[in-house]
Amino acid sequence: MVKRLFERFYVAIILLFLYAPILILIVLSFNSSKSRSKWGGFTLHWYQELFKNEEIMNALYTTLIIALLSALIATIIGTAAAIAINGMKKTPRTILMAITNIPMLNADIVTGISLMLVFIAMRFALGFVSVLIAHITFNIPYVILSVMPKLKQLNPHTFEAALDLGASPSYAFFKVILPDIFPGVISGFFLAFTMSLDDFVITHFTKAPGINTLSTKIYTEVRKGIKPEIYALSTLMFITVLLLLIFINRRSADKKPAVKRPGSNPGMADKRI
Amino acid sequence: MKDVTQVNKPAKRLNGEAGHHSLKIKKTTWLSMPYLLWMAGFIILPLILIVYYGITTEDGAATIKNLLLISDPINRRALLLALELSLISTIICLLLAYPLALILNKIKMKSNSFIVMIIILPMWMNFLLRTIAWQNILERTGVLNKLLSFLGIGPLNIINTPGAIILGMVYNFLPFMVLPIYNVLIKIDRDIINAARDLGANSMQTFIKIILPLSLPGIISGITMVFVPALTTFVISTILGGSKIVLIGNVIEQQFRLGNRNEGSGLSLVLMIFILISMAIVSKYDKESEGSSIW
């Protein structure tokens, strides 16, 4: 009993640690004082100002467009690559997976700098496209690593059976393979989208002065003080994601009330594969 | 592209069983072409360039001057401090994350995606903003000191110290330690643990002999996912360390801001060597090299 109480307490403390700064930011978005360290009373002023602030709106637009495009392109390239890598012999597969791991394991600062060097060496002007290319580059590995496990679970004979029954390879792919690996593709897409949204370091090195994502916009304001509109915006974004996730969680919980925890019975899972 | 697969089709009939495997390869290999080109252009070429710039002068003459910049007292101190702080943060992350992962694994939840969600959710608030929020908590007139003075404990100087940077690192990278460990723990077969208990092992023995070794891959990927970003950060030190504390990430960022491409690349190369060494040390303890358990 005491042990269980202690465990709950421990989880609560860690969650407090993780969520305390978020609480602070939400409180600040309602603070009528412009100063970060003074409470001047409750206001919704910054939420109104936010939509009038063109710089922040532009940064938000750029952030979302880059996140969406980079996640989409990375998902297509990455899924195709995962299928190809899965069908390869051991040696080329190991080499390709090792190279795939480089952007994930390497430091962001090195990835950002080295990409910047490529753009400069190729006399490619830094800007929207260079940031997009950089984001696709670090997103592809997340997609490959999400799709790969699903491919490994595939029954290789269903695809061949479809071909033997007269399906063209592309028809068989869309009808047989894609539905099976789709959960992996989707989670790869969302992972890539999140990573792109949250990135600062790589964007910092591959962008030109004229263009800003939310992260780089915030960084330029660190020294002179963050505009309260930014707190309002990030609060809105956070609440949106929170509601979205609760909604998805509810729905999937309704659909299958008795979700078996993966690994609770691995023997069965293996047989199903 | 489509033609290639069409041509292969009769070959399948001819080769029969023997051609089965090679056929599978031929059919899908072309799908990797976009990725192969992308990798060559944006993963391999960048690394080659950073090595090239790192070992040449602005005129293109070979030199090791850029690499030796690390022996400059300021740079060396920045590297050593970064190593020290990131090592401490990694250890704290592990000590905090492992019990948490164990408890989360024990709590019966409807779906484990809910737990993963709670841990990942903070990442949807911009990480710069979350780190800035720690300024609010830690500064002299901040939330923490107000709470402490309420309890009669004098104001603590935390902001702009190495301690604040460690806290920022632990805060930002803790999810990257929790998730891999949790993902490994939920896959451990309950029957193995029950068998150990049946054979007379107490809970401590079960933990040391069964759970800990089986969760090692998760610990390993957690360590790399915390240590590398902590070692190379320049954002956390800028926001929480003030202008006096300089880490190796700050030094490199500054070199590039000043346009010193070769010097910056040289220092990045040194940093990469340290990353490679740490990974080599870590992977020595990693028996399962197929490190796919990052998420």
Chai-1 contact restraints between the chains, C-beta under 6 A:
chainA,res_idxA,chainB,res_idxB,connection_type,confidence,min_distance_angstrom,max_distance_angstrom,comment,restraint_id
A,E7,B,I103,contact,1.0,0.0,6.0,A-B,restraint_1
A,V11,B,I103,contact,1.0,0.0,6.0,A-B,restraint_2
A,I14,B,L100,contact,1.0,0.0,6.0,A-B,restraint_3
A,L18,B,P122,contact,1.0,0.0,6.0,A-B,restraint_4
A,P21,B,R130,contact,1.0,0.0,6.0,A-B,restraint_5
A,P21,B,A133,contact,1.0,0.0,6.0,A-B,restraint_6
A,P21,B,W134,contact,1.0,0.0,6.0,A-B,restraint_7
A,I22,B,P122,contact,1.0,0.0,6.0,A-B,restraint_8
A,I22,B,M125,contact,1.0,0.0,6.0,A-B,restraint_9
A,I24,B,A133,contact,1.0,0.0,6.0,A-B,restraint_10
A,I24,B,N136,contact,1.0,0.0,6.0,A-B,restraint_11
A,L25,B,L129,contact,1.0,0.0,6.0,A-B,restraint_12
A,L25,B,A133,contact,1.0,0.0,6.0,A-B,restraint_13
A,S37,B,T141,contact,1.0,0.0,6.0,A-B,restraint_14
A,I77,B,P34,contact,1.0,0.0,6.0,A-B,restraint_15
A,I77,B,Y35,contact,1.0,0.0,6.0,A-B,restraint_16
A,A80,B,L31,contact,1.0,0.0,6.0,A-B,restraint_17
A,A81,B,S32,contact,1.0,0.0,6.0,A-B,restraint_18
A,A81,B,Y35,contact,1.0,0.0,6.0,A-B,restraint_19
A,I83,B,T28,contact,1.0,0.0,6.0,A-B,restraint_20
A,I83,B,L31,contact,1.0,0.0,6.0,A-B,restraint_21
A,A84,B,T28,contact,1.0,0.0,6.0,A-B,restraint_22
A,A84,B,T29,contact,1.0,0.0,6.0,A-B,restraint_23
A,A84,B,L31,contact,1.0,0.0,6.0,A-B,restraint_24
A,A84,B,S32,contact,1.0,0.0,6.0,A-B,restraint_25
A,G87,B,K24,contact,1.0,0.0,6.0,A-B,restraint_26
A,G87,B,I25,contact,1.0,0.0,6.0,A-B,restraint_27
A,G87,B,T28,contact,1.0,0.0,6.0,A-B,restraint_28
A,I99,B,M39,contact,1.0,0.0,6.0,A-B,restraint_29
A,I102,B,I43,contact,1.0,0.0,6.0,A-B,restraint_30
A,A107,B,V228,contact,1.0,0.0,6.0,A-B,restraint_31
A,A107,B,T232,contact,1.0,0.0,6.0,A-B,restraint_32
A,I109,B,T232,contact,1.0,0.0,6.0,A-B,restraint_33
A,I109,B,G249,contact,1.0,0.0,6.0,A-B,restraint_34
A,V110,B,S268,contact,1.0,0.0,6.0,A-B,restraint_35
A,V110,B,M272,contact,1.0,0.0,6.0,A-B,restraint_36
A,I113,B,S268,contact,1.0,0.0,6.0,A-B,restraint_37
A,S114,B,P46,contact,1.0,0.0,6.0,A-B,restraint_38
A,S114,B,L47,contact,1.0,0.0,6.0,A-B,restraint_39
A,S114,B,I50,contact,1.0,0.0,6.0,A-B,restraint_40
A,L115,B,P46,contact,1.0,0.0,6.0,A-B,restraint_41
A,L117,B,L49,contact,1.0,0.0,6.0,A-B,restraint_42
A,V118,B,L45,contact,1.0,0.0,6.0,A-B,restraint_43
A,V118,B,P46,contact,1.0,0.0,6.0,A-B,restraint_44
A,V118,B,L49,contact,1.0,0.0,6.0,A-B,restraint_45
A,A121,B,L49,contact,1.0,0.0,6.0,A-B,restraint_46
A,T137,B,F42,contact,1.0,0.0,6.0,A-B,restraint_47
A,P169,B,T5,contact,1.0,0.0,6.0,A-B,restraint_48
A,D198,B,M123,contact,1.0,0.0,6.0,A-B,restraint_49
A,D198,B,F127,contact,1.0,0.0,6.0,A-B,restraint_50
A,F200,B,L128,contact,1.0,0.0,6.0,A-B,restraint_51
A,S215,B,L128,contact,1.0,0.0,6.0,A-B,restraint_52
A,I218,B,L128,contact,1.0,0.0,6.0,A-B,restraint_53
A,Y219,B,L128,contact,1.0,0.0,6.0,A-B,restraint_54
A,S234,B,M125,contact,1.0,0.0,6.0,A-B,restraint_55
A,S234,B,N126,contact,1.0,0.0,6.0,A-B,restraint_56
A,S234,B,L129,contact,1.0,0.0,6.0,A-B,restraint_57
A,F238,B,W124,contact,1.0,0.0,6.0,A-B,restraint_58
A,F238,B,M125,contact,1.0,0.0,6.0,A-B,restraint_59
A,V241,B,W124,contact,1.0,0.0,6.0,A-B,restraint_60
A,L245,B,M117,contact,1.0,0.0,6.0,A-B,restraint_61
A,N249,B,F114,contact,1.0,0.0,6.0,A-B,restraint_62
A,A253,B,K110,contact,1.0,0.0,6.0,A-B,restraint_63
A,V259,B,S111,contact,1.0,0.0,6.0,A-B,restraint_64
A,R261,B,N112,contact,1.0,0.0,6.0,A-B,restraint_65
A,G263,B,I186,contact,1.0,0.0,6.0,A-B,restraint_66
A,G263,B,K187,contact,1.0,0.0,6.0,A-B,restraint_67
A,P266,B,D189,contact,1.0,0.0,6.0,A-B,restraint_68
